[in-house]
Structures are given as structure tokens and as C-alpha cells.
Amino acid sequence: MADETPDDKPKMGVRGLSRTRRLRGSMRRYRYVSLSRRVWMRRAVFIAGALLVGLAAVGFAGIANSAQDLYSYILTTYPMLPLVMTPACFAVLAYVTMRWFPAAAGSGIPQVIAARKSSDQLHVRALLGWQTTVAKIVMTALALAAGASVGREGPTVQVGASVMFAVATVAGLGRRNGFVLAGSAAGIAAAFNAPIAGILFAIEELAKAFAGRINDIVIGSVVIAGAVSWAILGNYDYFGRVDADIVRMQDWVAVPICALFGGVLGGLFSVALVSLLRKPFGIVAVIKRQPIIFAALCGLLVAILSIATAGYASGNGYAETRASLIDGQAIPWWFGLAKLGSTLLSSASGIPGGLFSPSLAVGAGIGSMITPIFTFADPRVIMLLMTVGYFAGVVQSPLTAVVIVMEMTSDKNMVIPLMATSLFAAGISRLISREPIYHALARGYYASVFRIHGTPDVSPGSPSGR
């Protein structure tokens, strides 16, 4: 057989050569990225930040629980004291928040959304600075000790974002948008011991998009923060293990009814809160010209509700929700409505505190109230459906609502009914409230607005900084 000459060798076409060059270029870039000192620095920062977020979330949970126990002791020992204490604390917290820590107001999720949309690092620092983080933790705990109907889970989102932002700043890294998103997701994961919910919340609520580039860092941060919480508190279920199930076809009648109730009530709550905070009218607008007096009046109404309901209307509602879902204890029929009212007043007052836990408690309470209608179904089924329906109606993030409830209860039997209820409820809520509540409230923290009404040092040239 004759030797093969160069002309006899198979020739590579232009397309094949171009493809080969692209492949080699990709391999070189991959090796560069894999060995890049800056890439590994970012990964190290994410790991350190996620560890700190987990520790902060666990510490925040302990402080918040102690504060709520303190209020229970006060209410039991001195039943009439909240009539004076709660309005005074609301007024002081509202004043301190407005005067020194405006970025610490409310749940903290709108601030994170505004921070992610901003390219102004001074503005982001004003929303997520360490002073705001410390104030958020301390004042949320004080609000719980005063009897406010608020939760720590929403504020933990802001705390997580702030911690990750601070770590990235200390490390001297440039654009920190991904760090803020990852810290927020890690905060949800550690607060609820619900890692999948943390990832979905970041994608569905904070990012409102599926960004492939940031998936690894978000998931990694969630895993680490969740592992820290798990190592300290154990692999617990937030509410406990629930074994509810829809067994018969007639049980499915509860799905559209719970979706309707949850969507309407959640949508109305969103509209009412946004209106009270951003566009008050009538007598409310007149009173809100004196925000400290308005906060005190909100505190007085919350105190009256708390005393009238033996404390049911105050706090995050965790104990009542868990007792009814896990232990089967009956809760008063008016619990859901009283909790809804006290949560609306607490949030409208302008003091720090979140909506997550109180919203879940309202949903469970409304579910308990309507269980007599469904004599043929397990009451826990109705409560779970109503919990996810109302929560989805408030936040309009149906997947997050489903996964949070599933991971908190470890109930895999209810996946499809919960999904159906959540999707329908969120759709109904959008007919009432066109814009999701957190995004509507985030408008008050955009740079153009916050420079005027926010901290004086946001921008040296702003009206408030002159």
C-alpha cells in the first residue's frame, strides 16, 4: 500500500476549522475562569457571606422569639398595660425609623428590590448598610415586644442581603447585584428552613426572571445558609409535620373556594396597605400628616385588638398556626380576621416588621373559620389550602407560596391541590391589585424618591443633604 501523501489526507472545511477554533477558545476561557484569582475570590466571598447570613438568621430568630415571649408575659401579668405601652412604642419606633433609619421600615423586601434596581452605590448602601441591618433586627424585636403583629422572616431577607453586600464591599468586589440576590434567598432559606423556597423566592419575587448566570451562586448561598441553620437548630419543619390529604373527588370543591377567598382577601389587603402607606385619602390622609400620631393610633388599635383577643392578634401567629395544623387545637373563628386587622395596622404604622408569618397565620385562621362549610373534608386540608391561597394573594408569587407551605409542613400529599389553589388565588389577586405589593412599595425606595425622603447622607447634592 502506497504511503499517504499530504494531498491524500482528509481536508477540513472552513466550517470545521472555525468550529475547532471556537472550541479551543472556549477551553482556554474555561481554564482561565477556573484558575482566575478573581473568580475564586468571589466564590470565597459567597461562602463566607452565606455562613454569616445563616448565623444572623438564627440569632435574629432567637431574639424575635424572646421578644414575643416578653410581650406574652406582660399581657398575662399586666393585662391593661398594652393600652399605654403599645401606642407609645409604636410612636417611638416610627419616629426613630423616620428620623434615623428610614430604610429599616416595613418588611425590608421592597428595599431589597429597590437596591437591586439601583446602579448608585451610595443609594444601595443607604438601603443595605450595616446601620440599617442592626436597626432592623433591634426594632423588629422591640415591635414584637410591644405587641405588634409582625414577623421576622421578611426582615431576614433584608438582613441577608445586607450581610452579603457588606462582605462583598469589604472584599472590594465591583458590581454586587448578584450578592444582594443571593443574600436575600439565603435569608429566606435560613428563616424558614426552606431552601427550595429561598431559590424560588429569589427568582420569582426579587429577580422576576430566570437568570442562568446567577443560579450557582444563589443555590450555593441557600445551601450554606440553610446548612448553618440546620446545624444549630436541627432539621426542623417550621410548623411541624402535617399529614393532610385530599382523598375524594368532592374534596376538590374546596380548591376554588379557598382560592377565591384567599385571592380576594389577599388582594384587598395589598391594596389597603399600599394605599395607607403611599396614597392615603380622607381622614386617614389628614391624620398621616402627623405620622407619629398616626403610628400611636395604630398602636392603640392593635393593643385593643390584642387585649380583646387575649393576645391572639399580636405577634407573628406562629404558635396558633402550629397548634391548629399539628396538634389539631381549635382556634377562635375570629382569629383570622383579627390577625388581618392587626397586621394591616402594624404594617401601615411605618414600624419595622414583616408580613410573611402574620399572612400565613391569617390564612390558617380564615381556613379554620370556613371549615364548618366543608363537613366532609379534613379541617387541616382546608386550613392548608386557605393558608397558601391567602399568602399567594398577598405576595402574588404562587410558586414561592406553595413551596414555603410544603417545606414548612413536610406534606407531599397536597402538592397538586396547593398548586392549583395558589395559582388561582394569585390570578384573582392580580385582578384587584395590579402590581405585587412588594414591588408597589419598592417605589418609595427608588433613588429618585429616597434621596428626598431618605437618609441625609445618600447623596451630598440631594435636597436632604444640603
C-alpha positions as CSV (number, residue, x, y, z in Angstrom):
1,M,0.0,0.0,0.0
2,A,1.5,3.3,-1.1
3,D,2.4,5.9,1.5
4,E,-0.3,8.5,2.0
5,T,0.7,11.9,0.7
6,P,-0.3,15.2,2.2
7,D,-2.8,15.7,-0.6
8,D,-4.5,12.4,0.2
9,K,-5.3,13.4,3.8
10,P,-8.9,14.4,4.5
11,K,-9.2,18.2,4.2
12,M,-11.0,20.2,6.9
13,G,-13.5,22.7,5.6
14,V,-13.8,26.3,6.6
15,R,-16.7,25.5,8.9
16,G,-14.9,22.7,10.6
17,L,-11.8,24.8,11.2
18,S,-13.9,27.6,12.6
19,R,-15.7,25.2,14.9
20,T,-12.3,23.9,16.1
21,R,-11.0,27.3,16.8
22,R,-14.2,28.2,18.8
23,L,-13.8,25.0,20.8
24,R,-10.2,25.8,21.6
25,G,-11.1,29.3,22.5
26,S,-13.8,28.1,24.8
27,M,-11.5,25.7,26.5
28,R,-8.9,28.4,27.0
29,R,-11.6,30.7,28.5
30,Y,-12.8,27.9,30.8
31,R,-9.3,27.2,32.0
32,Y,-8.8,31.0,32.6
33,V,-12.1,31.3,34.5
34,S,-11.4,28.1,36.6
35,L,-7.9,29.4,37.6
36,S,-8.8,33.1,37.8
37,R,-7.9,34.5,41.2
38,R,-10.9,36.9,41.0
39,V,-13.4,34.1,40.3
40,W,-12.2,32.2,43.3
41,M,-12.2,35.3,45.4
42,R,-15.9,35.8,44.5
43,R,-16.7,32.2,45.4
44,A,-14.9,32.6,48.8
45,V,-16.9,35.7,49.5
46,F,-20.1,34.0,48.7
47,I,-19.3,31.1,51.0
48,A,-18.3,33.5,53.9
49,G,-21.3,35.7,53.3
50,A,-23.7,32.7,53.3
51,L,-22.2,31.4,56.6
52,L,-22.8,34.8,58.1
53,V,-26.3,35.1,56.8
54,G,-27.2,31.7,58.4
55,L,-25.7,32.8,61.7
56,A,-27.5,36.2,61.5
57,A,-30.8,34.5,60.7
58,V,-30.5,32.1,63.6
59,G,-29.6,34.9,66.0
60,F,-32.5,37.0,64.8
61,A,-34.9,34.2,65.3
62,G,-33.8,33.8,68.9
63,I,-34.1,37.5,69.6
64,A,-37.5,37.7,68.0
65,N,-38.8,34.7,69.9
66,S,-37.6,36.1,73.2
67,A,-39.3,39.5,72.4
68,Q,-42.6,37.7,71.7
69,D,-42.4,35.8,74.9
70,L,-41.8,39.0,76.8
71,Y,-45.0,40.5,75.4
72,S,-46.9,37.4,76.4
73,Y,-45.6,37.7,79.9
74,I,-46.6,41.4,80.0
75,L,-50.1,40.8,78.7
76,T,-50.6,38.0,81.2
77,T,-49.2,39.9,84.2
78,Y,-50.5,43.4,83.4
79,P,-53.5,42.9,81.0
80,M,-54.2,46.7,80.6
81,L,-50.6,47.8,80.2
82,P,-50.6,47.4,76.4
83,L,-53.1,50.3,76.1
84,V,-50.3,52.6,77.1
85,M,-47.2,50.6,76.2
86,T,-48.1,49.6,72.6
87,P,-49.1,53.1,71.3
88,A,-46.0,54.7,73.0
89,C,-43.7,52.0,71.5
90,F,-45.3,52.4,68.0
91,A,-44.8,56.2,68.2
92,V,-41.2,55.9,69.3
93,L,-40.3,53.2,66.7
94,A,-42.0,55.2,64.0
95,Y,-40.1,58.4,65.0
96,V,-36.7,56.6,65.2
97,T,-37.3,54.9,61.9
98,M,-38.2,58.2,60.1
99,R,-35.5,60.2,61.8
100,W,-32.5,58.0,61.6
101,F,-33.3,54.6,59.8
102,P,-35.9,55.2,57.0
103,A,-34.6,52.1,55.2
104,A,-35.5,49.9,58.1
105,A,-39.2,50.5,57.8
106,G,-41.6,47.7,57.0
107,S,-40.7,44.2,55.9
108,G,-37.4,45.0,54.1
109,I,-38.2,43.2,50.9
110,P,-39.2,46.4,49.0
111,Q,-35.8,47.9,50.0
112,V,-34.0,44.9,48.5
113,I,-36.0,45.1,45.3
114,A,-35.1,48.8,45.0
115,A,-31.4,48.1,45.8
116,R,-31.2,45.5,43.0
117,K,-32.6,48.0,40.5
118,S,-30.2,50.8,41.5
119,S,-26.8,51.4,40.0
120,D,-26.0,54.1,42.6
121,Q,-23.8,52.5,45.3
122,L,-24.5,55.3,47.7
123,H,-28.2,54.6,47.3
124,V,-27.7,50.9,47.8
125,R,-25.5,51.5,50.8
126,A,-28.3,53.6,52.4
127,L,-30.8,50.7,51.9
128,L,-28.5,47.9,52.9
129,G,-25.9,49.5,55.2
130,W,-24.8,47.8,58.5
131,Q,-26.6,50.6,60.5
132,T,-29.9,49.7,58.8
133,T,-29.3,46.0,59.4
134,V,-28.7,46.4,63.2
135,A,-31.7,48.8,63.4
136,K,-33.9,46.3,61.6
137,I,-33.1,43.5,64.0
138,V,-33.4,45.6,67.1
139,M,-36.6,47.5,66.2
140,T,-38.4,44.4,64.8
141,A,-37.7,42.7,68.1
142,L,-39.0,45.8,70.0
143,A,-42.1,45.8,67.8
144,L,-42.8,42.2,68.8
145,A,-42.2,43.0,72.5
146,A,-44.7,45.8,72.1
147,G,-47.4,43.5,70.7
148,A,-47.2,44.4,67.0
149,S,-48.5,41.8,64.5
150,V,-45.3,41.5,62.5
151,G,-42.8,38.7,61.6
152,R,-39.1,38.4,61.3
153,E,-38.9,36.4,58.1
154,G,-39.3,39.4,55.7
155,P,-36.8,41.4,57.6
156,T,-34.4,38.5,57.4
157,V,-34.4,38.9,53.6
158,Q,-33.1,42.5,54.1
159,V,-30.6,41.3,56.7
160,G,-29.3,38.6,54.4
161,A,-28.9,41.0,51.5
162,S,-27.2,43.5,53.8
163,V,-24.8,40.9,55.2
164,M,-23.8,39.7,51.7
165,F,-23.5,43.2,50.4
166,A,-21.2,44.1,53.4
167,V,-19.0,41.1,52.8
168,A,-18.7,41.9,49.1
169,T,-17.9,45.6,49.9
170,V,-15.1,44.6,52.4
171,A,-13.7,42.2,49.8
172,G,-13.5,45.1,47.3
173,L,-15.6,43.4,44.6
174,G,-17.3,45.5,42.0
175,R,-20.9,45.1,41.0
176,R,-22.7,43.5,43.9
177,N,-26.2,42.8,42.4
178,G,-25.7,39.0,42.5
179,F,-24.5,39.2,46.1
180,V,-27.7,41.0,47.1
181,L,-29.9,38.5,45.4
182,A,-28.0,35.5,46.9
183,G,-28.1,37.0,50.4
184,S,-31.9,37.6,50.1
185,A,-32.5,34.0,49.1
186,A,-30.2,32.7,51.8
187,G,-32.2,34.8,54.3
188,I,-35.5,33.1,53.3
189,A,-33.9,29.7,53.4
190,A,-32.4,30.1,56.9
191,A,-35.6,31.9,58.3
192,F,-38.0,29.1,57.2
193,N,-35.6,26.2,56.9
194,A,-36.9,26.1,53.4
195,P,-34.0,26.0,50.8
196,I,-36.1,25.5,47.7
197,A,-38.4,28.3,48.7
198,G,-35.4,30.6,49.0
199,I,-34.3,29.8,45.5
200,L,-37.8,30.3,44.1
201,F,-38.3,33.5,46.0
202,A,-35.2,35.0,44.5
203,I,-36.3,34.0,41.0
204,E,-40.0,34.7,41.2
205,E,-40.2,37.7,43.5
206,L,-36.9,39.5,43.7
207,A,-35.5,38.9,40.2
208,K,-38.8,38.4,38.3
209,A,-36.7,36.4,35.8
210,F,-34.7,33.3,35.4
211,A,-31.0,34.4,35.2
212,G,-28.8,31.4,34.4
213,R,-25.6,33.2,35.3
214,I,-26.6,33.6,39.0
215,N,-28.1,30.2,39.6
216,D,-25.0,28.7,41.0
217,I,-24.3,31.5,43.5
218,V,-27.9,31.7,44.6
219,I,-28.2,28.0,45.1
220,G,-24.8,27.8,46.8
221,S,-25.7,30.6,49.2
222,V,-29.0,29.0,50.0
223,V,-27.4,25.6,50.7
224,I,-24.7,27.1,53.0
225,A,-27.1,29.4,55.0
226,G,-29.6,26.6,55.3
227,A,-26.9,24.2,56.5
228,V,-25.9,26.7,59.2
229,S,-29.5,26.9,60.4
230,W,-29.8,23.2,60.2
231,A,-26.6,22.6,62.2
232,I,-27.7,24.9,65.0
233,L,-31.5,24.4,65.2
234,G,-31.7,20.9,63.6
235,N,-33.6,19.8,60.5
236,Y,-36.9,21.0,61.8
237,D,-40.2,21.7,60.0
238,Y,-41.2,25.3,60.6
239,F,-44.7,24.4,61.6
240,G,-44.2,20.7,62.0
241,R,-45.2,17.6,60.0
242,V,-48.7,17.7,58.6
243,D,-50.3,14.6,57.1
244,A,-53.4,16.1,55.3
245,D,-54.6,14.8,52.0
246,I,-57.5,15.2,49.6
247,V,-58.9,11.7,49.3
248,R,-62.2,12.0,47.5
249,M,-63.2,13.9,44.4
250,Q,-65.7,16.0,46.3
251,D,-62.8,17.4,48.5
252,W,-61.6,19.2,45.4
253,V,-64.6,21.6,45.8
254,A,-62.5,23.3,48.5
255,V,-59.8,24.3,46.0
256,P,-61.7,27.0,44.0
257,I,-63.5,28.2,47.1
258,C,-60.2,28.7,49.1
259,A,-58.6,30.3,46.0
260,L,-61.4,32.7,45.8
261,F,-61.4,33.7,49.5
262,G,-57.6,33.8,49.6
263,G,-57.2,35.8,46.4
264,V,-59.9,38.4,47.2
265,L,-58.7,38.9,50.8
266,G,-55.1,38.9,49.9
267,G,-55.7,41.4,47.0
268,L,-57.7,43.7,49.2
269,F,-55.0,43.6,51.9
270,S,-52.4,44.6,49.4
271,V,-54.5,47.4,48.0
272,A,-55.3,48.7,51.5
273,L,-51.7,48.6,52.7
274,V,-50.3,50.3,49.6
275,S,-53.0,52.9,49.8
276,L,-52.3,53.6,53.5
277,L,-48.6,53.8,53.0
278,R,-48.4,55.7,49.7
279,K,-51.8,57.2,48.8
280,P,-53.9,57.8,51.9
281,F,-57.2,59.6,51.4
282,G,-60.0,61.2,53.5
283,I,-59.5,61.4,57.3
284,V,-56.5,59.0,57.1
285,A,-54.6,61.4,54.8
286,V,-55.3,64.2,57.4
287,I,-54.0,62.1,60.3
288,K,-51.0,60.9,58.3
289,R,-49.7,64.4,58.1
290,Q,-48.7,63.7,61.7
291,P,-47.0,60.3,61.2
292,I,-46.1,59.9,64.8
293,I,-49.6,60.4,66.0
294,F,-50.8,58.1,63.2
295,A,-48.4,55.4,64.4
296,A,-49.6,55.8,68.0
297,L,-53.3,55.5,66.9
298,C,-52.4,52.3,65.0
299,G,-50.6,51.0,68.2
300,L,-53.7,51.8,70.3
301,L,-56.0,49.9,67.9
302,V,-53.6,46.9,67.9
303,A,-53.5,47.0,71.7
304,I,-57.3,47.0,71.9
305,L,-57.4,44.0,69.5
306,S,-54.7,42.2,71.4
307,I,-56.5,42.7,74.8
308,A,-59.9,41.7,73.3
309,T,-58.5,38.5,71.8
310,A,-56.2,37.5,74.7
311,G,-53.1,38.1,72.7
312,Y,-54.2,36.3,69.5
313,A,-54.0,39.4,67.4
314,S,-50.4,40.2,68.4
315,G,-47.1,38.6,67.4
316,N,-46.3,36.5,64.4
317,G,-49.1,34.0,64.8
318,Y,-46.7,31.1,64.7
319,A,-47.8,29.3,67.9
320,E,-51.5,29.5,67.0
321,T,-51.0,28.3,63.4
322,R,-48.8,25.4,64.5
323,A,-51.2,24.4,67.3
324,S,-54.1,24.2,64.8
325,L,-52.2,22.4,62.0
326,I,-50.2,20.0,64.0
327,D,-51.9,19.4,67.3
328,G,-55.5,19.9,66.0
329,Q,-56.3,22.5,68.5
330,A,-59.3,24.7,67.7
331,I,-58.7,28.4,67.2
332,P,-61.4,31.0,67.6
333,W,-63.4,31.7,64.5
334,W,-62.5,35.4,64.6
335,F,-58.7,34.7,64.8
336,G,-58.1,35.2,61.0
337,L,-60.0,38.5,60.8
338,A,-58.5,39.9,64.0
339,K,-55.0,38.9,62.8
340,L,-55.6,40.5,59.4
341,G,-56.7,43.8,61.0
342,S,-53.7,44.0,63.5
343,T,-51.3,43.1,60.7
344,L,-52.6,45.8,58.5
345,L,-52.4,48.4,61.3
346,S,-48.9,47.3,62.3
347,S,-47.6,47.5,58.8
348,A,-49.3,50.8,58.0
349,S,-47.8,52.4,61.1
350,G,-44.4,52.5,59.4
351,I,-42.5,50.5,62.1
352,P,-40.1,47.7,61.1
353,G,-41.6,44.2,60.7
354,G,-42.5,41.6,58.1
355,L,-45.7,40.2,56.6
356,F,-44.7,36.5,56.0
357,S,-45.6,34.8,59.3
358,P,-48.7,37.0,60.0
359,S,-50.0,36.3,56.5
360,L,-49.6,32.6,57.0
361,A,-51.4,32.9,60.3
362,V,-54.3,34.9,58.7
363,G,-54.7,32.3,56.0
364,A,-54.8,29.5,58.6
365,G,-57.3,31.5,60.7
366,I,-59.6,32.1,57.7
367,G,-59.3,28.4,56.8
368,S,-60.4,27.5,60.3
369,M,-63.3,29.9,60.1
370,I,-64.7,28.3,57.0
371,T,-64.1,24.7,57.9
372,P,-67.8,24.2,59.1
373,I,-68.8,24.7,55.4
374,F,-66.7,21.6,54.5
375,T,-68.0,19.0,56.9
376,F,-66.9,16.2,54.5
377,A,-63.2,17.3,54.4
378,D,-60.3,17.1,56.8
379,P,-60.1,20.6,58.5
380,R,-56.4,20.6,58.1
381,V,-56.8,20.3,54.3
382,I,-59.0,23.5,54.3
383,M,-56.5,25.3,56.5
384,L,-53.6,24.4,54.3
385,L,-55.4,25.4,51.2
386,M,-56.5,28.7,52.7
387,T,-53.0,29.4,54.1
388,V,-51.4,29.1,50.6
389,G,-54.3,30.8,48.9
390,Y,-54.2,33.9,51.1
391,F,-50.4,34.1,51.1
392,A,-50.3,33.8,47.3
393,G,-53.0,36.5,47.2
394,V,-50.9,38.9,49.3
395,V,-47.5,38.4,47.6
396,Q,-48.7,37.2,44.1
397,S,-45.8,34.7,43.9
398,P,-47.7,31.4,43.6
399,L,-44.7,29.0,43.3
400,T,-43.0,30.5,46.3
401,A,-46.2,30.3,48.4
402,V,-46.7,26.6,47.5
403,V,-43.1,25.6,48.2
404,I,-42.9,27.6,51.5
405,V,-46.0,25.8,52.8
406,M,-44.8,22.4,51.6
407,E,-41.4,22.8,53.1
408,M,-42.8,24.1,56.4
409,T,-45.2,21.2,56.8
410,S,-43.3,18.4,55.0
411,D,-46.7,17.4,53.4
412,K,-46.1,16.0,50.0
413,N,-49.7,14.7,49.6
414,M,-51.1,18.2,48.9
415,V,-48.8,19.3,46.1
416,I,-51.3,19.5,43.3
417,P,-54.2,21.0,45.3
418,L,-51.8,23.6,46.8
419,M,-50.5,24.5,43.4
420,A,-54.0,24.9,41.9
421,T,-55.2,27.0,44.9
422,S,-52.1,29.2,44.8
423,L,-52.2,29.8,41.1
424,F,-55.9,30.7,41.1
425,A,-55.6,32.9,44.2
426,A,-52.7,34.8,42.7
427,G,-54.6,35.3,39.5
428,I,-57.7,36.6,41.4
429,S,-55.5,38.9,43.5
430,R,-54.0,40.5,40.3
431,L,-57.5,41.5,39.2
432,I,-57.8,43.5,42.4
433,S,-54.2,44.6,42.9
434,R,-52.4,45.2,39.5
435,E,-49.0,45.4,41.0
436,P,-47.5,43.0,43.5
437,I,-47.3,44.5,47.0
438,Y,-43.6,44.4,47.4
439,H,-42.9,46.0,44.0
440,A,-45.5,48.7,44.6
441,L,-43.9,49.5,48.0
442,A,-40.4,49.4,46.5
443,R,-41.2,52.6,44.5
444,G,-40.9,54.5,47.7
445,Y,-37.2,53.4,48.0
446,Y,-36.1,54.1,44.4
447,A,-33.2,56.5,44.3
448,S,-35.2,59.5,42.9
449,V,-37.6,59.3,45.8
450,F,-35.4,58.0,48.6
451,R,-32.8,60.8,48.1
452,I,-35.5,63.3,49.1
453,H,-37.3,61.4,51.9
454,G,-34.5,59.1,53.0
455,T,-31.3,59.4,54.9
456,P,-29.5,62.8,54.6
457,D,-26.2,61.2,53.5
458,V,-27.5,59.3,50.5
459,S,-26.2,62.0,48.1
460,P,-24.3,65.1,49.0
461,G,-26.1,67.1,46.3
462,S,-29.6,66.0,47.3
463,P,-32.1,68.4,48.9
464,S,-31.8,66.4,52.2
465,G,-28.1,66.5,52.1
466,R,-27.7,70.3,51.8
